[in-house]
Amino acid sequence: MGLARNIVGIIGNVISFGLFLSPVPTFIRIIKNKAVEGFQPYPYLCTVLNCLFWMFYGLPVVKEDNILVLTINSVGLVIELIYLTIYVIYANDNKKRARVFYILLAEAVFTVVIVVIGMLAFDFKNRSLFVGVICDVFNIIMYASPLAIWKKVITTKSVEYMPFWLSVANFANGVIWTTFGLIKIDVFILISNGLGSIFGAIQLGLYGYYFFFGKRTTEEGKKPSEVQLSNHTPTETV
């Protein structure tokens, strides 16, 4: 069981790592243009907080045998901070830079508060419950974030705003981490990633339907090649 769980967890790490890298084209464009244009930092700021909570959940003081949850979210945190650093450098607007700084500061303070409460107010068993619920709330929000894209696809009857392989990766990510949570039952990994699998399946269903029965191009006639949202998380994108 331990070996199987580790293999599944490693596969989950690889898929989640790929999802964390999905916004790279966006930041290549930002660097080339030396401007952030209309791109927003909020998806990356949300992912930072999500990674911080799952890192805490992955620590042995909260949950045993969750090192693979800790590793991928640690890597994800570094990647998201790199994205935000690039954003701040090319924001060309002190208000935008200050906004990113203050939100990161607020997230750091909030995380410290959660860690202190978790460590001092709960014993080991209840600590995992406290942290797990918080992680699930944020992870479900992350998985539900493509709902705006679903609306766009249904409205335009076109899948050009829904990248196929990213949709597949999101679905695979939910499935693999759900499997990870099943091998050695972890309710909190199961809940959020089980829902993530369902969201991913619905998204692929929408893609299939509108690919075959919808329009191939929209009236807007412009397909965005950049990914604005890093969807992933393992338990972030776990």
HELIX and SHEET records of a PDB file:
HELIX    1   1 GLY A    2  PHE A   20  1                                  19    
HELIX    2   2 VAL A   24  ASN A   33  1                                  10    
HELIX    3   3 TYR A   42  GLY A   58  1                                  17    
HELIX    4   4 ILE A   67  ILE A   89  1                                  23    
HELIX    5   5 ASN A   94  ALA A  121  1                                  28    
HELIX    6   6 PHE A  124  ALA A  144  1                                  21    
HELIX    7   7 LEU A  147  THR A  156  1                                  10    
HELIX    8   8 PHE A  164  ILE A  183  1                                  20    
HELIX    9   9 VAL A  187  PHE A  213  1                                  27    
HELIX   10  10 PRO A  234  THR A  237  1                                   4    
END                                                                             
